[in-house]
Amino acid sequence: MNKNQQLLAHAKATEVREVARTLVDFWKGEKIDVDKQFLNRLEELDEQSIILRDSFGKSRKGTFTGNMRELNKQIASLFVGVKYLVKSYLHHPDEDKRRDGKKIWKQIVALGVNSHKLSLEEKMPSLQKLIEVTLLGDLKPKVENIDGLKVFIVGLRDLINQLQTAHRLSIEEKVKRKQRVQTTAQAHKVHRLLNEEILPFLFTLRKLDPDNYGKLARIVETDLKGINKKIRARRSMWAKRREEAKEV
């Protein structure tokens, strides 16, 4: 077998998939009538190359963690703003506003004045309870009597909803990450399937039936030649860098 009838080692996952799809897509597009055993291998290659494709572009670990960290900071800032605003009304000259401010403050104290410093699991029940009693419960009219307080609490509610969504997505992503096939492992699997089963079979079939398999084999050889050239160039570059590093 010549040098362009195998995919060299150190091929990137994208290069492995390119060779696989070139072969499968041409076979399907040309509707080539192939040997039954070779057909089984092509169908396996088709399936495995799709799994390889689906392993690309995964969300990086920590994507949602970063979002949650930022949302936590914003929630803490708004909660502190709510506390300062309500406290400023505890000694308000207007008796009604002062009374309403005290009732809202009493609720904040009951739920925890440092709720924003707690863990996600600990803070959410307290903050959600605060949102419920101030926007929907008995304290709603009192909140509306404190200038600007409703804006703070509505903003807090929206951030809490975003945090809950980010937390849920984070959990879902962790589950998916465990279930997904790792790209490198899948690329090695497709690489072995190509070199050990598909390509030797294809080039043997070309010798036996060049009219039927000749064009497919030439297309694949052309693709392999281009990709192997890139791999050799990378190898040369790595070897050169190793030599330069030794000289330093």
BALOBA-1460 file (C-alpha; in Angstrom, 3 decimals):
// residues 248
<rec num="1" residu="m" x="0.000" y="0.000" z="0.000"/>
<rec num="2" residu="n" x="1.489" y="3.390" z="-1.000"/>
<rec num="3" residu="k" x="1.906" y="6.348" z="1.338"/>
<rec num="4" residu="n" x="-1.352" y="7.997" z="0.292"/>
<rec num="5" residu="q" x="-3.508" y="4.971" z="0.967"/>
<rec num="6" residu="q" x="-3.359" y="5.414" z="4.748"/>
<rec num="7" residu="l" x="-4.093" y="8.379" z="6.991"/>
<rec num="8" residu="l" x="-0.939" y="9.246" z="8.902"/>
<rec num="9" residu="a" x="-0.765" y="9.297" z="12.676"/>
<rec num="10" residu="h" x="-1.168" y="12.679" z="14.411"/>
<rec num="11" residu="a" x="-4.076" y="13.609" z="12.144"/>
<rec num="12" residu="k" x="-6.359" y="16.167" z="13.776"/>
<rec num="13" residu="a" x="-9.914" y="15.127" z="14.616"/>
<rec num="14" residu="t" x="-11.221" y="17.462" z="11.906"/>
<rec num="15" residu="e" x="-8.888" y="15.847" z="9.351"/>
<rec num="16" residu="v" x="-10.000" y="12.357" z="10.347"/>
<rec num="17" residu="r" x="-13.612" y="13.364" z="9.885"/>
<rec num="18" residu="e" x="-12.828" y="15.028" z="6.531"/>
<rec num="19" residu="v" x="-11.429" y="11.794" z="5.096"/>
<rec num="20" residu="a" x="-14.352" y="9.803" z="6.476"/>
<rec num="21" residu="r" x="-16.960" y="12.182" z="5.056"/>
<rec num="22" residu="t" x="-15.205" y="12.435" z="1.680"/>
<rec num="23" residu="l" x="-15.461" y="8.679" z="1.339"/>
<rec num="24" residu="v" x="-19.008" y="8.297" z="2.663"/>
<rec num="25" residu="d" x="-20.473" y="11.330" z="0.899"/>
<rec num="26" residu="f" x="-19.007" y="10.367" z="-2.494"/>
<rec num="27" residu="w" x="-20.254" y="6.788" z="-2.105"/>
<rec num="28" residu="k" x="-23.748" y="8.027" z="-1.250"/>
<rec num="29" residu="g" x="-23.778" y="10.782" z="-3.853"/>
<rec num="30" residu="e" x="-22.668" y="8.513" z="-6.680"/>
<rec num="31" residu="k" x="-24.887" y="5.651" z="-5.431"/>
<rec num="32" residu="i" x="-22.045" y="3.200" z="-5.944"/>
<rec num="33" residu="d" x="-23.117" y="-0.438" z="-5.724"/>
<rec num="34" residu="v" x="-20.546" y="-1.858" z="-3.312"/>
<rec num="35" residu="d" x="-19.612" y="-5.234" z="-1.910"/>
<rec num="36" residu="k" x="-21.870" y="-6.312" z="0.988"/>
<rec num="37" residu="q" x="-19.033" y="-6.523" z="3.528"/>
<rec num="38" residu="f" x="-17.656" y="-3.168" z="2.391"/>
<rec num="39" residu="l" x="-21.164" y="-1.719" z="2.651"/>
<rec num="40" residu="n" x="-21.337" y="-2.748" z="6.301"/>
<rec num="41" residu="r" x="-18.041" y="-1.006" z="6.976"/>
<rec num="42" residu="l" x="-19.134" y="2.144" z="5.141"/>
<rec num="43" residu="e" x="-22.331" y="2.298" z="7.168"/>
<rec num="44" residu="e" x="-20.282" y="1.945" z="10.346"/>
<rec num="45" residu="l" x="-17.940" y="4.715" z="9.162"/>
<rec num="46" residu="d" x="-20.940" y="6.936" z="8.417"/>
<rec num="47" residu="e" x="-22.327" y="6.427" z="11.921"/>
<rec num="48" residu="q" x="-18.995" y="6.893" z="13.707"/>
<rec num="49" residu="s" x="-18.112" y="10.041" z="11.744"/>
<rec num="50" residu="i" x="-21.451" y="11.579" z="12.775"/>
<rec num="51" residu="i" x="-20.659" y="10.805" z="16.428"/>
<rec num="52" residu="l" x="-17.281" y="12.473" z="15.891"/>
<rec num="53" residu="r" x="-18.948" y="15.534" z="14.387"/>
<rec num="54" residu="d" x="-21.344" y="15.801" z="17.305"/>
<rec num="55" residu="s" x="-18.436" y="15.788" z="19.756"/>
<rec num="56" residu="f" x="-17.127" y="19.056" z="18.274"/>
<rec num="57" residu="g" x="-18.069" y="22.475" z="19.595"/>
<rec num="58" residu="k" x="-18.938" y="21.406" z="23.109"/>
<rec num="59" residu="s" x="-19.538" y="24.027" z="25.743"/>
<rec num="60" residu="r" x="-16.354" y="24.551" z="27.686"/>
<rec num="61" residu="k" x="-16.334" y="23.571" z="31.311"/>
<rec num="62" residu="g" x="-17.280" y="26.563" z="33.441"/>
<rec num="63" residu="t" x="-19.357" y="28.393" z="30.823"/>
<rec num="64" residu="f" x="-22.366" y="28.658" z="33.104"/>
<rec num="65" residu="t" x="-20.245" y="28.901" z="36.243"/>
<rec num="66" residu="g" x="-18.897" y="32.237" z="35.029"/>
<rec num="67" residu="n" x="-22.412" y="33.476" z="34.321"/>
<rec num="68" residu="m" x="-23.562" y="32.408" z="37.784"/>
<rec num="69" residu="r" x="-20.626" y="34.159" z="39.435"/>
<rec num="70" residu="e" x="-21.494" y="37.427" z="37.694"/>
<rec num="71" residu="l" x="-25.206" y="37.076" z="38.503"/>
<rec num="72" residu="n" x="-24.358" y="36.443" z="42.153"/>
<rec num="73" residu="k" x="-22.392" y="39.704" z="42.256"/>
<rec num="74" residu="q" x="-25.286" y="41.636" z="40.732"/>
<rec num="75" residu="i" x="-27.796" y="40.062" z="43.133"/>
<rec num="76" residu="a" x="-25.613" y="40.930" z="46.107"/>
<rec num="77" residu="s" x="-25.315" y="44.523" z="44.888"/>
<rec num="78" residu="l" x="-29.080" y="44.903" z="44.441"/>
<rec num="79" residu="f" x="-29.869" y="43.251" z="47.775"/>
<rec num="80" residu="v" x="-27.523" y="45.640" z="49.568"/>
<rec num="81" residu="g" x="-29.251" y="48.477" z="47.704"/>
<rec num="82" residu="v" x="-32.635" y="47.245" z="48.950"/>
<rec num="83" residu="k" x="-31.339" y="47.125" z="52.527"/>
<rec num="84" residu="y" x="-29.903" y="50.665" z="52.443"/>
<rec num="85" residu="l" x="-33.011" y="52.079" z="50.812"/>
<rec num="86" residu="v" x="-35.364" y="50.494" z="53.359"/>
<rec num="87" residu="k" x="-33.118" y="51.462" z="56.287"/>
<rec num="88" residu="s" x="-33.169" y="55.056" z="55.096"/>
<rec num="89" residu="y" x="-36.933" y="55.071" z="55.666"/>
<rec num="90" residu="l" x="-36.754" y="53.856" z="59.282"/>
<rec num="91" residu="h" x="-36.451" y="57.458" z="60.415"/>
<rec num="92" residu="h" x="-38.414" y="59.101" z="57.612"/>
<rec num="93" residu="p" x="-40.359" y="62.237" z="58.648"/>
<rec num="94" residu="d" x="-43.537" y="60.870" z="57.037"/>
<rec num="95" residu="e" x="-45.162" y="58.547" z="59.581"/>
<rec num="96" residu="d" x="-46.762" y="56.230" z="56.989"/>
<rec num="97" residu="k" x="-43.515" y="55.793" z="55.085"/>
<rec num="98" residu="r" x="-41.634" y="55.256" z="58.343"/>
<rec num="99" residu="r" x="-44.130" y="52.585" z="59.436"/>
<rec num="100" residu="d" x="-43.993" y="50.828" z="56.060"/>
<rec num="101" residu="g" x="-40.204" y="50.959" z="56.056"/>
<rec num="102" residu="k" x="-40.087" y="49.302" z="59.492"/>
<rec num="103" residu="k" x="-42.422" y="46.473" z="58.408"/>
<rec num="104" residu="i" x="-40.365" y="45.762" z="55.306"/>
<rec num="105" residu="w" x="-37.146" y="45.904" z="57.328"/>
<rec num="106" residu="k" x="-38.595" y="43.460" z="59.851"/>
<rec num="107" residu="q" x="-39.217" y="41.025" z="56.981"/>
<rec num="108" residu="i" x="-35.660" y="41.457" z="55.692"/>
<rec num="109" residu="v" x="-34.250" y="40.774" z="59.171"/>
<rec num="110" residu="a" x="-36.457" y="37.695" z="59.533"/>
<rec num="111" residu="l" x="-35.164" y="36.297" z="56.227"/>
<rec num="112" residu="g" x="-31.562" y="37.292" z="56.902"/>
<rec num="113" residu="v" x="-29.819" y="40.626" z="56.353"/>
<rec num="114" residu="n" x="-26.800" y="38.729" z="54.959"/>
<rec num="115" residu="s" x="-28.763" y="36.376" z="52.703"/>
<rec num="116" residu="h" x="-26.754" y="37.598" z="49.695"/>
<rec num="117" residu="k" x="-23.561" y="36.154" z="51.236"/>
<rec num="118" residu="l" x="-24.908" y="32.620" z="51.568"/>
<rec num="119" residu="s" x="-24.418" y="29.739" z="49.144"/>
<rec num="120" residu="l" x="-26.781" y="29.413" z="46.210"/>
<rec num="121" residu="e" x="-28.808" y="26.671" z="47.880"/>
<rec num="122" residu="e" x="-29.111" y="28.674" z="51.103"/>
<rec num="123" residu="k" x="-29.822" y="32.111" z="49.678"/>
<rec num="124" residu="m" x="-32.460" y="31.235" z="47.078"/>
<rec num="125" residu="p" x="-35.321" y="30.351" z="49.490"/>
<rec num="126" residu="s" x="-34.819" y="33.586" z="51.483"/>
<rec num="127" residu="l" x="-34.585" y="35.828" z="48.428"/>
<rec num="128" residu="q" x="-37.532" y="34.150" z="46.715"/>
<rec num="129" residu="k" x="-39.607" y="34.591" z="49.885"/>
<rec num="130" residu="l" x="-38.664" y="38.282" z="49.966"/>
<rec num="131" residu="i" x="-39.730" y="38.686" z="46.321"/>
<rec num="132" residu="e" x="-43.011" y="36.870" z="47.009"/>
<rec num="133" residu="v" x="-44.080" y="38.940" z="50.049"/>
<rec num="134" residu="t" x="-43.002" y="42.287" z="48.599"/>
<rec num="135" residu="l" x="-44.364" y="41.945" z="45.059"/>
<rec num="136" residu="l" x="-47.341" y="39.658" z="45.617"/>
<rec num="137" residu="g" x="-48.051" y="39.480" z="49.340"/>
<rec num="138" residu="d" x="-49.084" y="41.727" z="52.204"/>
<rec num="139" residu="l" x="-46.087" y="44.011" z="51.827"/>
<rec num="140" residu="k" x="-46.870" y="44.949" z="48.215"/>
<rec num="141" residu="p" x="-48.657" y="48.262" z="49.022"/>
<rec num="142" residu="k" x="-45.953" y="49.131" z="51.541"/>
<rec num="143" residu="v" x="-43.239" y="48.587" z="48.940"/>
<rec num="144" residu="e" x="-45.080" y="50.900" z="46.551"/>
<rec num="145" residu="n" x="-45.052" y="53.559" z="49.293"/>
<rec num="146" residu="i" x="-41.222" y="53.465" z="49.416"/>
<rec num="147" residu="d" x="-39.955" y="55.531" z="46.489"/>
<rec num="148" residu="g" x="-37.839" y="53.451" z="44.085"/>
<rec num="149" residu="l" x="-37.978" y="50.222" z="46.116"/>
<rec num="150" residu="k" x="-40.151" y="48.310" z="43.647"/>
<rec num="151" residu="v" x="-37.602" y="48.926" z="40.878"/>
<rec num="152" residu="f" x="-34.882" y="47.370" z="43.043"/>
<rec num="153" residu="i" x="-37.011" y="44.340" z="43.941"/>
<rec num="154" residu="v" x="-38.189" y="43.728" z="40.366"/>
<rec num="155" residu="g" x="-34.558" y="43.865" z="39.249"/>
<rec num="156" residu="l" x="-33.653" y="41.427" z="42.020"/>
<rec num="157" residu="r" x="-36.443" y="39.083" z="40.918"/>
<rec num="158" residu="d" x="-35.234" y="39.114" z="37.300"/>
<rec num="159" residu="l" x="-31.632" y="38.353" z="38.341"/>
<rec num="160" residu="i" x="-32.776" y="35.509" z="40.574"/>
<rec num="161" residu="n" x="-34.695" y="33.997" z="37.646"/>
<rec num="162" residu="q" x="-31.582" y="34.268" z="35.479"/>
<rec num="163" residu="l" x="-29.467" y="32.669" z="38.208"/>
<rec num="164" residu="q" x="-31.888" y="29.762" z="38.521"/>
<rec num="165" residu="t" x="-31.779" y="29.234" z="34.761"/>
<rec num="166" residu="a" x="-27.972" y="29.340" z="34.704"/>
<rec num="167" residu="h" x="-27.829" y="26.894" z="37.620"/>
<rec num="168" residu="r" x="-30.168" y="24.476" z="35.831"/>
<rec num="169" residu="l" x="-28.171" y="24.725" z="32.592"/>
<rec num="170" residu="s" x="-24.952" y="24.149" z="34.527"/>
<rec num="171" residu="i" x="-26.326" y="20.925" z="35.979"/>
<rec num="172" residu="e" x="-27.616" y="19.792" z="32.577"/>
<rec num="173" residu="e" x="-24.260" y="20.528" z="30.949"/>
<rec num="174" residu="k" x="-22.406" y="18.470" z="33.571"/>
<rec num="175" residu="v" x="-24.693" y="15.534" z="32.816"/>
<rec num="176" residu="k" x="-24.245" y="15.945" z="29.054"/>
<rec num="177" residu="r" x="-20.468" y="16.248" z="29.416"/>
<rec num="178" residu="k" x="-20.351" y="12.861" z="31.116"/>
<rec num="179" residu="q" x="-22.517" y="11.327" z="28.404"/>
<rec num="180" residu="r" x="-20.717" y="12.790" z="25.402"/>
<rec num="181" residu="v" x="-18.015" y="10.857" z="23.645"/>
<rec num="182" residu="q" x="-14.713" y="12.690" z="23.946"/>
<rec num="183" residu="t" x="-13.530" y="14.063" z="20.602"/>
<rec num="184" residu="t" x="-9.989" y="12.640" z="20.819"/>
<rec num="185" residu="a" x="-11.139" y="9.118" z="21.670"/>
<rec num="186" residu="q" x="-13.739" y="9.145" z="18.893"/>
<rec num="187" residu="a" x="-11.226" y="10.502" z="16.374"/>
<rec num="188" residu="h" x="-8.869" y="7.623" z="17.221"/>
<rec num="189" residu="k" x="-11.718" y="5.177" z="16.720"/>
<rec num="190" residu="v" x="-12.576" y="6.573" z="13.273"/>
<rec num="191" residu="h" x="-8.859" y="6.760" z="12.383"/>
<rec num="192" residu="r" x="-8.406" y="3.046" z="13.176"/>
<rec num="193" residu="l" x="-11.578" y="2.144" z="11.269"/>
<rec num="194" residu="l" x="-10.251" y="3.948" z="8.212"/>
<rec num="195" residu="n" x="-6.706" y="2.592" z="8.287"/>
<rec num="196" residu="e" x="-7.406" y="-0.959" z="9.419"/>
<rec num="197" residu="e" x="-10.655" y="-1.759" z="7.623"/>
<rec num="198" residu="i" x="-12.020" y="0.796" z="5.175"/>
<rec num="199" residu="l" x="-8.992" y="1.949" z="3.187"/>
<rec num="200" residu="p" x="-7.296" y="-1.476" z="2.719"/>
<rec num="201" residu="f" x="-10.652" y="-2.905" z="1.631"/>
<rec num="202" residu="l" x="-11.284" y="-0.044" z="-0.808"/>
<rec num="203" residu="f" x="-7.907" y="-0.255" z="-2.545"/>
<rec num="204" residu="t" x="-8.161" y="-4.046" z="-2.796"/>
<rec num="205" residu="l" x="-11.617" y="-3.718" z="-4.364"/>
<rec num="206" residu="r" x="-10.223" y="-1.202" z="-6.860"/>
<rec num="207" residu="k" x="-7.759" y="-3.810" z="-8.077"/>
<rec num="208" residu="l" x="-10.535" y="-6.351" z="-8.460"/>
<rec num="209" residu="d" x="-13.136" y="-4.010" z="-9.974"/>
<rec num="210" residu="p" x="-11.512" y="-0.762" z="-11.152"/>
<rec num="211" residu="d" x="-14.556" y="0.357" z="-13.140"/>
<rec num="212" residu="n" x="-16.765" y="0.378" z="-10.047"/>
<rec num="213" residu="y" x="-14.320" y="1.484" z="-7.353"/>
<rec num="214" residu="g" x="-11.700" y="3.419" z="-9.314"/>
<rec num="215" residu="k" x="-13.228" y="6.894" z="-9.043"/>
<rec num="216" residu="l" x="-14.008" y="6.563" z="-5.324"/>
<rec num="217" residu="a" x="-10.461" y="5.357" z="-4.628"/>
<rec num="218" residu="r" x="-8.936" y="8.281" z="-6.596"/>
<rec num="219" residu="i" x="-11.061" y="10.835" z="-4.713"/>
<rec num="220" residu="v" x="-9.979" y="9.382" z="-1.369"/>
<rec num="221" residu="e" x="-6.315" y="9.174" z="-2.425"/>
<rec num="222" residu="t" x="-6.375" y="12.849" z="-3.414"/>
<rec num="223" residu="d" x="-7.850" y="13.803" z="-0.052"/>
<rec num="224" residu="l" x="-5.339" y="11.650" z="1.820"/>
<rec num="225" residu="k" x="-2.448" y="13.173" z="-0.133"/>
<rec num="226" residu="g" x="-3.434" y="16.708" z="0.852"/>
<rec num="227" residu="i" x="-4.050" y="15.901" z="4.509"/>
<rec num="228" residu="n" x="-0.917" y="13.754" z="4.887"/>
<rec num="229" residu="k" x="1.099" y="16.628" z="3.441"/>
<rec num="230" residu="k" x="-0.217" y="18.887" z="6.217"/>
<rec num="231" residu="i" x="0.588" y="16.256" z="8.850"/>
<rec num="232" residu="r" x="4.178" y="15.886" z="7.585"/>
<rec num="233" residu="a" x="4.590" y="19.664" z="7.633"/>
<rec num="234" residu="r" x="3.448" y="19.756" z="11.262"/>
<rec num="235" residu="r" x="5.812" y="16.922" z="12.160"/>
<rec num="236" residu="s" x="8.725" y="18.787" z="10.582"/>
<rec num="237" residu="m" x="7.814" y="21.944" z="12.463"/>
<rec num="238" residu="w" x="7.624" y="20.080" z="15.792"/>
<rec num="239" residu="a" x="10.964" y="18.357" z="15.123"/>
<rec num="240" residu="k" x="12.572" y="21.703" z="14.292"/>
<rec num="241" residu="r" x="11.252" y="23.279" z="17.476"/>
<rec num="242" residu="r" x="12.572" y="20.376" z="19.568"/>
<rec num="243" residu="e" x="16.013" y="20.797" z="18.051"/>
<rec num="244" residu="e" x="15.970" y="24.531" z="18.646"/>
<rec num="245" residu="a" x="14.916" y="23.961" z="22.257"/>
<rec num="246" residu="k" x="17.896" y="21.643" z="22.812"/>
<rec num="247" residu="e" x="20.270" y="24.325" z="21.611"/>
<rec num="248" residu="v" x="19.004" y="26.941" z="24.051"/>
